[in-house]
Amino acid sequence: MIAQGHPELTLKKSSKEAKAEPKKNFQYENVPKTSQDQPKTNIDPTQLELTMRGNQDTKDFIQQKINQAIQMERDGNIDDAIDLYKETLLLTTPAMNGLAWLYATERNDKLSIAENLSNLSIQLSPNEANYWDTYAEILFRNKQYNDALFAKKKAAELDPSFNEGMEKYEKN
């Protein structure tokens, strides 16, 4: 595994009201002293959050971001939690787009799911030409020809290589 950036470790104490079950793949340790160097005993391990950046796989990284957002939510930092959830979802847009493409091209009975996944990918990453192209294909297969042409033109506007195949959309 290759580390990106400089590895970083953060240990943060959560509020007592916010109790959560320890997550697998996370290690919790008792911290012997508080920031005032006074001995601290009986620390509930569910009140500690261990964060490592730079040396984890994507699954752990995504789970870590979700856990952080949950903690922000518990602490009443709703706007920050929303931002972190959005940031985490951005990491999944390539998978959503890929699944949408396969559902559209290989599983015709999944076109409505494909459309929803593709639409969400675009909402999260509106400047990604490939996502617009996928959306255009899905809309075309759903016989939404005007919307499909719009999406195909948007893909081509973002990346001129997506002009290829435009005639298919312009015919309808």
Order of alpha helices (4+ residues) and beta strands (2+ residues): beta-beta-alpha-alpha-alpha-alpha-alpha-alpha-alpha
